Amino acid sequence: MLLVTLRYLAKGDFFSETGDLHGVSRSSVSRHVWQVVNSINERLENIKFPTSSADISNVKRGFYKVAGLPNCVGAVDGTLIPIIAPAGLEEPAFVCRKGYHALNVQAVVDHNMRFTDVVARWPGSTHDATIFHMCGLRQHLEDNNLGWLLGDSGYPLRPHLMTPKINPGSVKEERYNKAHSQTRMVVERAFGMLKSRFRCLHKTGGCLPFTPEKSARIVSVCCKLHNVCLERNIPLIGDILIDDTLINDDVVTISQSIQTGINARATLIDLF
């Protein structure tokens, strides 16, 4: 059962093809996959945002070593996971900006590419900023002043979410943007590694032929297994895929930012 499931997650084949390789029927593959996926989701809880002072300090040190950016507790971004067109009136909402049906999955990673928060329930047309605004982690960061996440220009500037400086006008701003980009890139590498290990999440593996709810369960399991691979130093065979779904042409304007976020970023820029 486990081997059948891992084969499907890694390759994204049709259930019939996976069954042929393992000598079982298509219905058996479907049954095995969902038994294992549900079991892992119920038993494995390894996607956890750092809460202790020691863990938070360790993450901040790890990010600081990349490019000298202090107080960073994670990097956030969204990625598109192709799914089959869902039935019902909500179908148009799942058509993403690339023109296919998808989930827009938000994830936060630490400096080691480990997933510390994953939200996998939103339709593909949903903007990254909307997903972040509605997630529980945003409120947690606002309430506890733990540090900030790094996000691209598609996110609003907040005291707990640092974004690049659009049209930098000084050397310090350019240095800040460079450090921000170098540090935030860890989330892009994490998504690339995730989809390289689990091709069922990448468009080269077709699409997830399930309802959005079941597809979200598949995404969750793959993220948890990704963390297991990092913990056990399991090497990735082959090159990391480039995740072109990360390209975001939307830019949040300064009017959508708040003054406390502007002030926090200005103080950070002064360090460079």
CYANA upper distance limits for C-alpha pairs under 8 A (distance plus 0.5 A):
  1 MET  CA      5 THR  CA      6.75
  1 MET  CA     29 VAL  CA      8.40
  1 MET  CA     32 HIS  CA      5.60
  1 MET  CA     33 VAL  CA      7.58
  1 MET  CA     36 VAL  CA      7.57
  2 LEU  CA      6 LEU  CA      6.62
  2 LEU  CA     32 HIS  CA      8.06
  2 LEU  CA     33 VAL  CA      8.30
  2 LEU  CA     36 VAL  CA      7.01
  3 LEU  CA      7 ARG  CA      6.51
  4 VAL  CA      8 TYR  CA      6.83
  4 VAL  CA     18 THR  CA      7.41
  4 VAL  CA     19 GLY  CA      8.16
  4 VAL  CA     22 HIS  CA      7.46
  4 VAL  CA     29 VAL  CA      7.17
  4 VAL  CA     32 HIS  CA      7.64
  4 VAL  CA     33 VAL  CA      7.51
  5 THR  CA      9 LEU  CA      6.69
  5 THR  CA     29 VAL  CA      8.14
  5 THR  CA     32 HIS  CA      7.22
  5 THR  CA     33 VAL  CA      5.30
  5 THR  CA     36 VAL  CA      7.37
  5 THR  CA     37 VAL  CA      8.30
  6 LEU  CA     10 ALA  CA      6.42
  7 ARG  CA     11 LYS  CA      6.53
  7 ARG  CA     12 GLY  CA      8.31
  7 ARG  CA     18 THR  CA      7.52
  8 TYR  CA     12 GLY  CA      5.58
  8 TYR  CA     13 ASP  CA      6.44
  8 TYR  CA     14 PHE  CA      8.45
  8 TYR  CA     15 PHE  CA      7.98
  8 TYR  CA     18 THR  CA      7.01
  8 TYR  CA     33 VAL  CA      8.40
  8 TYR  CA    200 CYS  CA      7.59
  9 LEU  CA    198 PHE  CA      5.71
  9 LEU  CA    199 ARG  CA      7.08
  9 LEU  CA    200 CYS  CA      5.84
  9 LEU  CA    201 LEU  CA      8.48
  9 LEU  CA    222 CYS  CA      7.98
 10 ALA  CA    197 ARG  CA      6.36
 10 ALA  CA    198 PHE  CA      4.62
 10 ALA  CA    199 ARG  CA      5.69
 10 ALA  CA    200 CYS  CA      6.80
 11 LYS  CA    198 PHE  CA      7.07
 11 LYS  CA    199 ARG  CA      5.52
 11 LYS  CA    200 CYS  CA      6.32
 11 LYS  CA    205 GLY  CA      6.76
 12 GLY  CA    198 PHE  CA      8.09
 12 GLY  CA    199 ARG  CA      6.05
 12 GLY  CA    200 CYS  CA      4.30
 12 GLY  CA    201 LEU  CA      8.06
 12 GLY  CA    205 GLY  CA      5.19
 12 GLY  CA    206 GLY  CA      7.31
 12 GLY  CA    207 CYS  CA      8.23
 12 GLY  CA    208 LEU  CA      8.32
 13 ASP  CA     17 GLU  CA      6.64
 13 ASP  CA     18 THR  CA      6.71
 13 ASP  CA    200 CYS  CA      8.05
 13 ASP  CA    205 GLY  CA      7.21
 13 ASP  CA    206 GLY  CA      8.42
 14 PHE  CA     18 THR  CA      6.90
 15 PHE  CA     19 GLY  CA      6.52
 15 PHE  CA     26 ARG  CA      5.94
 15 PHE  CA     29 VAL  CA      6.53
 15 PHE  CA     30 SER  CA      7.23
 16 SER  CA     20 ASP  CA      6.68
 16 SER  CA     25 SER  CA      7.50
 16 SER  CA     26 ARG  CA      5.29
 16 SER  CA     29 VAL  CA      8.28
 17 GLU  CA     21 LEU  CA      6.92
 18 THR  CA     22 HIS  CA      6.97
 18 THR  CA     26 ARG  CA      8.37
 18 THR  CA     29 VAL  CA      7.72
 19 GLY  CA     23 GLY  CA      6.14
 19 GLY  CA     24 VAL  CA      5.21
 19 GLY  CA     25 SER  CA      5.86
 19 GLY  CA     26 ARG  CA      6.05
 19 GLY  CA     28 SER  CA      8.17
 19 GLY  CA     29 VAL  CA      6.42
 20 ASP  CA     24 VAL  CA      6.84
 20 ASP  CA     25 SER  CA      7.82
 24 VAL  CA     28 SER  CA      6.71
 24 VAL  CA     29 VAL  CA      7.38
 25 SER  CA     29 VAL  CA      6.89
 26 ARG  CA     30 SER  CA      6.86
 27 SER  CA     31 ARG  CA      6.70
 28 SER  CA     32 HIS  CA      6.48
 29 VAL  CA     33 VAL  CA      6.47
 30 SER  CA     34 TRP  CA      6.86
 31 ARG  CA     35 GLN  CA      6.65
 32 HIS  CA     36 VAL  CA      6.67
 33 VAL  CA     37 VAL  CA      6.48
 34 TRP  CA     38 ASN  CA      6.31
 35 GLN  CA     39 SER  CA      6.55
 36 VAL  CA     40 ILE  CA      6.61
 37 VAL  CA     41 ASN  CA      6.71
 37 VAL  CA    217 ARG  CA      7.71
 37 VAL  CA    218 ILE  CA      7.30
 37 VAL  CA    221 VAL  CA      6.88
 38 ASN  CA     42 GLU  CA      6.63
 38 ASN  CA    217 ARG  CA      8.13
 39 SER  CA     43 ARG  CA      6.60
 40 ILE  CA     44 LEU  CA      5.89
 40 ILE  CA    221 VAL  CA      7.13
 41 ASN  CA     45 GLU  CA      8.01
 41 ASN  CA    217 ARG  CA      7.93
 41 ASN  CA    220 SER  CA      7.71
 41 ASN  CA    221 VAL  CA      6.61
 44 LEU  CA    224 LYS  CA      7.86
 45 GLU  CA    224 LYS  CA      8.21
 46 ASN  CA    224 LYS  CA      6.74
 46 ASN  CA    227 ASN  CA      7.67
 47 ILE  CA    115 PHE  CA      6.40
 47 ILE  CA    116 THR  CA      5.32
 47 ILE  CA    117 ASP  CA      6.46
 47 ILE  CA    118 VAL  CA      8.04
 47 ILE  CA    223 CYS  CA      8.43
 47 ILE  CA    224 LYS  CA      6.97
 47 ILE  CA    227 ASN  CA      8.20
 48 LYS  CA    115 PHE  CA      8.22
 48 LYS  CA    116 THR  CA      5.22
 48 LYS  CA    117 ASP  CA      6.73
 49 PHE  CA    116 THR  CA      5.07
 49 PHE  CA    117 ASP  CA      6.52
 50 PRO  CA     55 ASP  CA      6.06
 50 PRO  CA     56 ILE  CA      6.07
 50 PRO  CA    116 THR  CA      7.95
 51 THR  CA     55 ASP  CA      7.19
 51 THR  CA     56 ILE  CA      7.01
 52 SER  CA     56 ILE  CA      6.70
 53 SER  CA     57 SER  CA      6.53
 54 ALA  CA     58 ASN  CA      6.65
 55 ASP  CA     59 VAL  CA      6.84
 56 ILE  CA     60 LYS  CA      6.74
 56 ILE  CA     73 VAL  CA      7.15
 56 ILE  CA    146 LEU  CA      8.34
 57 SER  CA     61 ARG  CA      6.64
 58 ASN  CA     62 GLY  CA      6.72
 59 VAL  CA     63 PHE  CA      6.81
 59 VAL  CA     72 CYS  CA      7.98
 59 VAL  CA     73 VAL  CA      6.40
 59 VAL  CA     74 GLY  CA      8.16
 59 VAL  CA    110 ASP  CA      6.85
 59 VAL  CA    111 HIS  CA      6.91
 60 LYS  CA     64 TYR  CA      6.54
 60 LYS  CA     70 PRO  CA      7.20
 60 LYS  CA     71 ASN  CA      6.01
 60 LYS  CA     72 CYS  CA      5.71
 60 LYS  CA     73 VAL  CA      6.09
 61 ARG  CA     65 LYS  CA      6.78
 61 ARG  CA     70 PRO  CA      8.34
 62 GLY  CA     66 VAL  CA      7.58
 62 GLY  CA    111 HIS  CA      6.05
 62 GLY  CA    112 ASN  CA      8.40
 63 PHE  CA     67 ALA  CA      8.01
 63 PHE  CA     68 GLY  CA      8.19
 63 PHE  CA     69 LEU  CA      7.36
 63 PHE  CA     70 PRO  CA      7.90
 63 PHE  CA     72 CYS  CA      6.81
 63 PHE  CA     73 VAL  CA      8.22
 63 PHE  CA    110 ASP  CA      8.28
 63 PHE  CA    111 HIS  CA      5.90
 63 PHE  CA    183 THR  CA      7.06
 64 TYR  CA     68 GLY  CA      5.09
 64 TYR  CA     69 LEU  CA      5.41
 64 TYR  CA     70 PRO  CA      5.82
 64 TYR  CA     71 ASN  CA      8.17
 64 TYR  CA     72 CYS  CA      7.94
 65 LYS  CA     69 LEU  CA      8.38
 66 VAL  CA    182 GLN  CA      7.64
 66 VAL  CA    183 THR  CA      6.40
 67 ALA  CA    179 ALA  CA      5.62
 67 ALA  CA    180 HIS  CA      8.30
 67 ALA  CA    182 GLN  CA      7.14
 67 ALA  CA    183 THR  CA      6.81
 68 GLY  CA    179 ALA  CA      7.51
 69 LEU  CA    179 ALA  CA      7.03
 69 LEU  CA    180 HIS  CA      7.67
 69 LEU  CA    183 THR  CA      8.04
 71 ASN  CA    147 GLY  CA      5.68
 71 ASN  CA    148 TRP  CA      6.92
 72 CYS  CA    147 GLY  CA      6.26
 72 CYS  CA    148 TRP  CA      5.60
 72 CYS  CA    149 LEU  CA      6.32
 72 CYS  CA    150 LEU  CA      7.67
 73 VAL  CA    110 ASP  CA      7.41
 73 VAL  CA    146 LEU  CA      8.03
 73 VAL  CA    147 GLY  CA      6.34
 73 VAL  CA    148 TRP  CA      6.25
 73 VAL  CA    149 LEU  CA      6.24
 74 GLY  CA    108 VAL  CA      6.45
 74 GLY  CA    109 VAL  CA      5.97
 74 GLY  CA    110 ASP  CA      5.46
 74 GLY  CA    111 HIS  CA      7.68
 74 GLY  CA    148 TRP  CA      7.64
 74 GLY  CA    149 LEU  CA      5.32
 74 GLY  CA    150 LEU  CA      6.99
 75 ALA  CA    108 VAL  CA      5.89
 75 ALA  CA    109 VAL  CA      6.00
 75 ALA  CA    110 ASP  CA      7.17
 75 ALA  CA    149 LEU  CA      5.76
 75 ALA  CA    150 LEU  CA      5.17
 75 ALA  CA    151 GLY  CA      6.75
 75 ALA  CA    183 THR  CA      8.44
 75 ALA  CA    184 ARG  CA      5.93
 75 ALA  CA    186 VAL  CA      7.62
 75 ALA  CA    187 VAL  CA      6.32
 76 VAL  CA    106 GLN  CA      7.65
 76 VAL  CA    107 ALA  CA      6.24
 76 VAL  CA    108 VAL  CA      4.92
 76 VAL  CA    109 VAL  CA      7.23
 76 VAL  CA    149 LEU  CA      6.98
 76 VAL  CA    150 LEU  CA      6.58
 76 VAL  CA    151 GLY  CA      5.86
 76 VAL  CA    184 ARG  CA      8.27
 76 VAL  CA    187 VAL  CA      7.02
 77 ASP  CA    106 GLN  CA      6.24
 77 ASP  CA    107 ALA  CA      6.40
 77 ASP  CA    108 VAL  CA      7.33
 77 ASP  CA    128 ASP  CA      7.88
 77 ASP  CA    151 GLY  CA      6.86
 77 ASP  CA    152 ASP  CA      7.90
 77 ASP  CA    187 VAL  CA      7.22
 77 ASP  CA    188 GLU  CA      8.21
 77 ASP  CA    246 LEU  CA      8.20
 78 GLY  CA    104 ASN  CA      6.70
 78 GLY  CA    105 VAL  CA      5.76
 78 GLY  CA    106 GLN  CA      4.72
 78 GLY  CA    107 ALA  CA      6.78
 78 GLY  CA    128 ASP  CA      6.63
 78 GLY  CA    246 LEU  CA      7.24
 79 THR  CA    104 ASN  CA      6.16
 79 THR  CA    105 VAL  CA      5.80
 79 THR  CA    106 GLN  CA      7.08
 79 THR  CA    191 PHE  CA      7.91
 79 THR  CA    243 ASP  CA      8.43
 79 THR  CA    245 THR  CA      6.25
 79 THR  CA    246 LEU  CA      6.19
 80 LEU  CA     96 CYS  CA      8.28
 80 LEU  CA    102 ALA  CA      6.35
 80 LEU  CA    103 LEU  CA      6.12
 80 LEU  CA    104 ASN  CA      5.22
 80 LEU  CA    105 VAL  CA      6.72
 80 LEU  CA    124 GLY  CA      7.07
 80 LEU  CA    245 THR  CA      6.23
 80 LEU  CA    246 LEU  CA      8.24
 81 ILE  CA    102 ALA  CA      5.62
 81 ILE  CA    103 LEU  CA      5.64
 81 ILE  CA    104 ASN  CA      7.02
 81 ILE  CA    105 VAL  CA      7.64
 81 ILE  CA    201 LEU  CA      6.10
 81 ILE  CA    202 HIS  CA      7.20
 81 ILE  CA    203 LYS  CA      8.30
 81 ILE  CA    207 CYS  CA      8.20
 82 PRO  CA    100 TYR  CA      7.58
 82 PRO  CA    101 HIS  CA      6.38
 82 PRO  CA    102 ALA  CA      4.77
 82 PRO  CA    103 LEU  CA      7.13
 82 PRO  CA    201 LEU  CA      7.33
 82 PRO  CA    202 HIS  CA      7.57
 82 PRO  CA    203 LYS  CA      6.83
 82 PRO  CA    206 GLY  CA      7.99
 82 PRO  CA    207 CYS  CA      5.28
 82 PRO  CA    208 LEU  CA      6.77
 83 ILE  CA    101 HIS  CA      6.13
 83 ILE  CA    102 ALA  CA      5.50
 83 ILE  CA    103 LEU  CA      7.51
 83 ILE  CA    207 CYS  CA      5.23
 83 ILE  CA    208 LEU  CA      4.93
 83 ILE  CA    209 PRO  CA      6.48
 83 ILE  CA    210 PHE  CA      7.36
 83 ILE  CA    211 THR  CA      8.32
 83 ILE  CA    212 PRO  CA      7.82
 83 ILE  CA    215 SER  CA      7.67
 84 ILE  CA    101 HIS  CA      6.86
 84 ILE  CA    102 ALA  CA      8.19
 84 ILE  CA    207 CYS  CA      6.64
 84 ILE  CA    208 LEU  CA      6.53
 84 ILE  CA    209 PRO  CA      5.46
 84 ILE  CA    210 PHE  CA      6.89
 84 ILE  CA    211 THR  CA      7.93
 85 ALA  CA     91 GLU  CA      7.00
 85 ALA  CA     94 PHE  CA      8.11
 85 ALA  CA    101 HIS  CA      6.19
 86 PRO  CA     90 GLU  CA      8.18
 86 PRO  CA     91 GLU  CA      5.93
 86 PRO  CA     94 PHE  CA      8.39
 86 PRO  CA    211 THR  CA      6.55
 86 PRO  CA    212 PRO  CA      7.55
 87 ALA  CA     91 GLU  CA      6.61
 90 GLU  CA     94 PHE  CA      7.77
 91 GLU  CA     95 VAL  CA      7.89
 93 ALA  CA    123 PRO  CA      6.31
 93 ALA  CA    124 GLY  CA      7.24
 93 ALA  CA    125 SER  CA      6.07
 93 ALA  CA    126 THR  CA      8.12
 94 PHE  CA    100 TYR  CA      8.36
 94 PHE  CA    101 HIS  CA      5.52
 94 PHE  CA    102 ALA  CA      6.03
 94 PHE  CA    103 LEU  CA      7.18
 94 PHE  CA    123 PRO  CA      4.96
 94 PHE  CA    124 GLY  CA      5.05
 94 PHE  CA    125 SER  CA      6.16
 95 VAL  CA     99 GLY  CA      6.34
 95 VAL  CA    100 TYR  CA      5.65
 95 VAL  CA    101 HIS  CA      4.81
 95 VAL  CA    102 ALA  CA      6.79
 95 VAL  CA    123 PRO  CA      8.09
 95 VAL  CA    124 GLY  CA      6.17
 95 VAL  CA    125 SER  CA      6.24
 96 CYS  CA    100 TYR  CA      6.22
 96 CYS  CA    101 HIS  CA      6.51
 96 CYS  CA    102 ALA  CA      6.64
 96 CYS  CA    123 PRO  CA      8.33
 96 CYS  CA    124 GLY  CA      4.94
 96 CYS  CA    125 SER  CA      5.00
 96 CYS  CA    126 THR  CA      8.40
 97 ARG  CA    124 GLY  CA      8.18
 97 ARG  CA    125 SER  CA      7.00
 98 LYS  CA    245 THR  CA      8.37
101 HIS  CA    124 GLY  CA      7.08
102 ALA  CA    123 PRO  CA      6.97
102 ALA  CA    124 GLY  CA      5.15
103 LEU  CA    120 ALA  CA      7.43
103 LEU  CA    121 ARG  CA      7.38
103 LEU  CA    122 TRP  CA      6.27
103 LEU  CA    123 PRO  CA      5.32
103 LEU  CA    124 GLY  CA      4.96
103 LEU  CA    212 PRO  CA      7.74
103 LEU  CA    216 ALA  CA      8.37
104 ASN  CA    120 ALA  CA      7.34
104 ASN  CA    121 ARG  CA      8.05
104 ASN  CA    122 TRP  CA      6.07
104 ASN  CA    123 PRO  CA      6.29
104 ASN  CA    124 GLY  CA      5.04
104 ASN  CA    125 SER  CA      7.88
104 ASN  CA    126 THR  CA      7.33
104 ASN  CA    128 ASP  CA      8.29
105 VAL  CA    118 VAL  CA      7.71
105 VAL  CA    119 VAL  CA      6.26
105 VAL  CA    120 ALA  CA      5.06
105 VAL  CA    121 ARG  CA      7.58
105 VAL  CA    122 TRP  CA      7.35
106 GLN  CA    118 VAL  CA      6.28
106 GLN  CA    119 VAL  CA      5.61
106 GLN  CA    120 ALA  CA      7.00
106 GLN  CA    128 ASP  CA      7.86
106 GLN  CA    131 ILE  CA      7.70
106 GLN  CA    132 PHE  CA      8.12
107 ALA  CA    115 PHE  CA      7.22
107 ALA  CA    116 THR  CA      8.04
107 ALA  CA    117 ASP  CA      6.03
107 ALA  CA    118 VAL  CA      4.91
107 ALA  CA    119 VAL  CA      6.85
107 ALA  CA    187 VAL  CA      8.43
108 VAL  CA    115 PHE  CA      6.36
108 VAL  CA    116 THR  CA      6.13
108 VAL  CA    117 ASP  CA      5.55
108 VAL  CA    118 VAL  CA      7.04
108 VAL  CA    187 VAL  CA      7.60
109 VAL  CA    113 MET  CA      5.90
109 VAL  CA    114 ARG  CA      5.68
109 VAL  CA    115 PHE  CA      4.91
109 VAL  CA    116 THR  CA      5.86
109 VAL  CA    117 ASP  CA      7.60
109 VAL  CA    186 VAL  CA      7.95
109 VAL  CA    187 VAL  CA      6.35
109 VAL  CA    190 ALA  CA      8.02
110 ASP  CA    114 ARG  CA      5.98
110 ASP  CA    115 PHE  CA      7.22
110 ASP  CA    116 THR  CA      7.24
110 ASP  CA    186 VAL  CA      8.34
111 HIS  CA    186 VAL  CA      7.11
112 ASN  CA    186 VAL  CA      8.18
113 MET  CA    186 VAL  CA      6.48
113 MET  CA    187 VAL  CA      6.96
113 MET  CA    189 ARG  CA      7.76
113 MET  CA    190 ALA  CA      5.56
114 ARG  CA    190 ALA  CA      7.89
114 ARG  CA    226 HIS  CA      8.22
114 ARG  CA    227 ASN  CA      6.15
114 ARG  CA    230 LEU  CA      7.73
115 PHE  CA    223 CYS  CA      7.28
115 PHE  CA    224 LYS  CA      8.33
115 PHE  CA    227 ASN  CA      7.14
117 ASP  CA    137 LEU  CA      8.33
118 VAL  CA    220 SER  CA      7.93
119 VAL  CA    135 CYS  CA      8.05
120 ALA  CA    216 ALA  CA      5.76
120 ALA  CA    219 VAL  CA      7.41
120 ALA  CA    220 SER  CA      7.76
121 ARG  CA    212 PRO  CA      7.79
121 ARG  CA    213 GLU  CA      7.58
121 ARG  CA    216 ALA  CA      6.52
122 TRP  CA    126 THR  CA      7.06
122 TRP  CA    131 ILE  CA      7.80
126 THR  CA    130 THR  CA      7.28
126 THR  CA    131 ILE  CA      7.57
127 HIS  CA    131 ILE  CA      7.09
128 ASP  CA    132 PHE  CA      6.82
128 ASP  CA    154 GLY  CA      7.29
128 ASP  CA    155 TYR  CA      7.34
129 ALA  CA    133 HIS  CA      6.61
129 ALA  CA    154 GLY  CA      7.02
129 ALA  CA    155 TYR  CA      5.49
129 ALA  CA    156 PRO  CA      7.26
130 THR  CA    134 MET  CA      6.79
131 ILE  CA    135 CYS  CA      6.72
132 PHE  CA    138 ARG  CA      7.08
133 HIS  CA    138 ARG  CA      6.99
134 MET  CA    138 ARG  CA      8.12
135 CYS  CA    139 GLN  CA      7.94
136 GLY  CA    140 HIS  CA      6.85
137 LEU  CA    141 LEU  CA      6.65
138 ARG  CA    142 GLU  CA      6.70
138 ARG  CA    160 HIS  CA      8.48
139 GLN  CA    143 ASP  CA      6.54
140 HIS  CA    144 ASN  CA      6.63
141 LEU  CA    145 ASN  CA      6.18
141 LEU  CA    146 LEU  CA      6.62
141 LEU  CA    147 GLY  CA      7.89
141 LEU  CA    148 TRP  CA      8.14
141 LEU  CA    160 HIS  CA      6.78
142 GLU  CA    160 HIS  CA      7.07
145 ASN  CA    160 HIS  CA      7.84
147 GLY  CA    160 HIS  CA      6.61
148 TRP  CA    159 PRO  CA      7.42
148 TRP  CA    160 HIS  CA      4.59
148 TRP  CA    161 LEU  CA      5.59
148 TRP  CA    162 MET  CA      7.00
149 LEU  CA    160 HIS  CA      6.61
149 LEU  CA    161 LEU  CA      5.25
149 LEU  CA    162 MET  CA      6.69
150 LEU  CA    161 LEU  CA      6.26
150 LEU  CA    162 MET  CA      5.53
150 LEU  CA    163 THR  CA      6.62
150 LEU  CA    180 HIS  CA      7.74
150 LEU  CA    184 ARG  CA      6.38
151 GLY  CA    155 TYR  CA      6.62
151 GLY  CA    161 LEU  CA      7.06
151 GLY  CA    162 MET  CA      6.69
151 GLY  CA    163 THR  CA      5.73
151 GLY  CA    164 PRO  CA      8.34
151 GLY  CA    184 ARG  CA      7.49
152 ASP  CA    163 THR  CA      5.98
152 ASP  CA    164 PRO  CA      6.96
153 SER  CA    163 THR  CA      6.28
153 SER  CA    164 PRO  CA      6.62
153 SER  CA    166 ILE  CA      8.35
153 SER  CA    250 ASP  CA      7.88
153 SER  CA    251 VAL  CA      5.66
153 SER  CA    252 VAL  CA      6.59
154 GLY  CA    248 ASN  CA      7.18
154 GLY  CA    249 ASP  CA      8.21
154 GLY  CA    250 ASP  CA      5.96
154 GLY  CA    251 VAL  CA      5.33
154 GLY  CA    252 VAL  CA      5.91
155 TYR  CA    163 THR  CA      7.45
155 TYR  CA    251 VAL  CA      8.07
155 TYR  CA    252 VAL  CA      6.61
156 PRO  CA    161 LEU  CA      8.03
156 PRO  CA    163 THR  CA      7.84
156 PRO  CA    252 VAL  CA      6.25
156 PRO  CA    253 THR  CA      8.25
156 PRO  CA    256 GLN  CA      6.76
156 PRO  CA    257 SER  CA      5.92
157 LEU  CA    161 LEU  CA      6.31
157 LEU  CA    162 MET  CA      6.25
157 LEU  CA    163 THR  CA      6.27
157 LEU  CA    254 ILE  CA      8.48
157 LEU  CA    256 GLN  CA      8.27
157 LEU  CA    257 SER  CA      5.44
157 LEU  CA    258 ILE  CA      7.38
157 LEU  CA    261 GLY  CA      5.98
157 LEU  CA    262 ILE  CA      7.37
158 ARG  CA    162 MET  CA      6.92
158 ARG  CA    257 SER  CA      7.02
158 ARG  CA    258 ILE  CA      6.90
158 ARG  CA    260 THR  CA      7.40
158 ARG  CA    261 GLY  CA      4.53
158 ARG  CA    262 ILE  CA      7.80
159 PRO  CA    260 THR  CA      6.47
159 PRO  CA    261 GLY  CA      4.68
159 PRO  CA    262 ILE  CA      8.22
159 PRO  CA    264 ALA  CA      6.32
159 PRO  CA    265 ARG  CA      8.20
160 HIS  CA    261 GLY  CA      8.09
161 LEU  CA    261 GLY  CA      8.23
162 MET  CA    261 GLY  CA      8.16
162 MET  CA    265 ARG  CA      7.11
163 THR  CA    180 HIS  CA      8.28
164 PRO  CA    176 TYR  CA      8.29
164 PRO  CA    177 ASN  CA      5.97
164 PRO  CA    180 HIS  CA      7.20
164 PRO  CA    181 SER  CA      8.33
165 LYS  CA    173 GLU  CA      7.21
165 LYS  CA    176 TYR  CA      8.47
165 LYS  CA    177 ASN  CA      6.85
168 PRO  CA    173 GLU  CA      5.82
168 PRO  CA    174 GLU  CA      6.32
169 GLY  CA    173 GLU  CA      7.07
169 GLY  CA    174 GLU  CA      8.09
170 SER  CA    174 GLU  CA      6.85
171 VAL  CA    175 ARG  CA      6.64
172 LYS  CA    176 TYR  CA      6.57
172 LYS  CA    269 ILE  CA      6.59
172 LYS  CA    270 ASP  CA      7.20
172 LYS  CA    271 LEU  CA      8.43
172 LYS  CA    272 PHE  CA      5.63
173 GLU  CA    177 ASN  CA      6.65
173 GLU  CA    269 ILE  CA      6.48
173 GLU  CA    272 PHE  CA      8.13
174 GLU  CA    178 LYS  CA      6.73
175 ARG  CA    179 ALA  CA      6.70
175 ARG  CA    272 PHE  CA      6.64
176 TYR  CA    180 HIS  CA      6.46
176 TYR  CA    268 LEU  CA      8.45
176 TYR  CA    269 ILE  CA      6.18
176 TYR  CA    272 PHE  CA      6.67
177 ASN  CA    181 SER  CA      6.57
178 LYS  CA    182 GLN  CA      6.66
179 ALA  CA    183 THR  CA      6.56
180 HIS  CA    184 ARG  CA      6.41
181 SER  CA    185 MET  CA      6.50
182 GLN  CA    186 VAL  CA      8.39
184 ARG  CA    188 GLU  CA      8.20
185 MET  CA    189 ARG  CA      6.89
186 VAL  CA    190 ALA  CA      6.62
187 VAL  CA    191 PHE  CA      6.79
188 GLU  CA    192 GLY  CA      6.70
188 GLU  CA    243 ASP  CA      7.94
188 GLU  CA    246 LEU  CA      7.96
189 ARG  CA    193 MET  CA      6.57
189 ARG  CA    240 ILE  CA      8.30
190 ALA  CA    194 LEU  CA      6.52
191 PHE  CA    195 LYS  CA      6.70
191 PHE  CA    243 ASP  CA      7.45
192 GLY  CA    196 SER  CA      6.57
192 GLY  CA    240 ILE  CA      6.11
192 GLY  CA    241 LEU  CA      5.63
192 GLY  CA    242 ILE  CA      6.22
192 GLY  CA    243 ASP  CA      6.03
193 MET  CA    197 ARG  CA      6.66
193 MET  CA    236 LEU  CA      8.20
193 MET  CA    240 ILE  CA      5.88
193 MET  CA    241 LEU  CA      7.35
194 LEU  CA    198 PHE  CA      6.55
194 LEU  CA    222 CYS  CA      7.82
194 LEU  CA    223 CYS  CA      7.52
194 LEU  CA    226 HIS  CA      6.78
195 LYS  CA    199 ARG  CA      5.85
195 LYS  CA    200 CYS  CA      8.06
195 LYS  CA    201 LEU  CA      6.14
195 LYS  CA    202 HIS  CA      5.99
195 LYS  CA    241 LEU  CA      7.46
195 LYS  CA    243 ASP  CA      8.47
196 SER  CA    202 HIS  CA      8.23
196 SER  CA    236 LEU  CA      8.42
196 SER  CA    239 ASP  CA      8.12
196 SER  CA    240 ILE  CA      6.18
196 SER  CA    241 LEU  CA      6.07
197 ARG  CA    226 HIS  CA      8.31
197 ARG  CA    236 LEU  CA      7.32
198 PHE  CA    202 HIS  CA      8.02
198 PHE  CA    222 CYS  CA      7.26
199 ARG  CA    203 LYS  CA      8.21
199 ARG  CA    204 THR  CA      7.33
199 ARG  CA    205 GLY  CA      5.66
200 CYS  CA    204 THR  CA      8.50
200 CYS  CA    205 GLY  CA      5.47
200 CYS  CA    206 GLY  CA      7.51
200 CYS  CA    207 CYS  CA      7.24
200 CYS  CA    208 LEU  CA      7.11
201 LEU  CA    205 GLY  CA      7.43
201 LEU  CA    207 CYS  CA      7.60
201 LEU  CA    208 LEU  CA      7.70
201 LEU  CA    219 VAL  CA      7.85
202 HIS  CA    206 GLY  CA      7.60
202 HIS  CA    207 CYS  CA      7.91
203 LYS  CA    207 CYS  CA      6.70
208 LEU  CA    215 SER  CA      6.80
209 PRO  CA    215 SER  CA      8.39
210 PHE  CA    214 LYS  CA      6.33
210 PHE  CA    215 SER  CA      6.20
211 THR  CA    215 SER  CA      6.53
212 PRO  CA    216 ALA  CA      6.58
213 GLU  CA    217 ARG  CA      7.17
214 LYS  CA    218 ILE  CA      7.05
215 SER  CA    219 VAL  CA      6.85
216 ALA  CA    220 SER  CA      6.71
217 ARG  CA    221 VAL  CA      6.78
218 ILE  CA    222 CYS  CA      6.76
219 VAL  CA    223 CYS  CA      6.77
220 SER  CA    224 LYS  CA      6.78
221 VAL  CA    225 LEU  CA      6.62
222 CYS  CA    226 HIS  CA      6.50
223 CYS  CA    227 ASN  CA      6.93
224 LYS  CA    228 VAL  CA      6.92
225 LEU  CA    229 CYS  CA      6.71
226 HIS  CA    230 LEU  CA      6.95
227 ASN  CA    231 GLU  CA      6.68
228 VAL  CA    232 ARG  CA      6.67
229 CYS  CA    233 ASN  CA      6.32
229 CYS  CA    234 ILE  CA      5.42
229 CYS  CA    235 PRO  CA      8.10
230 LEU  CA    234 ILE  CA      6.89
252 VAL  CA    256 GLN  CA      6.95
252 VAL  CA    257 SER  CA      8.39
253 THR  CA    257 SER  CA      7.59
257 SER  CA    261 GLY  CA      7.25
257 SER  CA    262 ILE  CA      7.64
258 ILE  CA    262 ILE  CA      6.93
259 GLN  CA    263 ASN  CA      6.58
260 THR  CA    264 ALA  CA      6.63
261 GLY  CA    265 ARG  CA      6.70
262 ILE  CA    266 ALA  CA      6.64
263 ASN  CA    267 THR  CA      6.75
264 ALA  CA    268 LEU  CA      6.81
265 ARG  CA    269 ILE  CA      6.56
266 ALA  CA    270 ASP  CA      6.82
267 THR  CA    271 LEU  CA      7.57
268 LEU  CA    272 PHE  CA      8.07
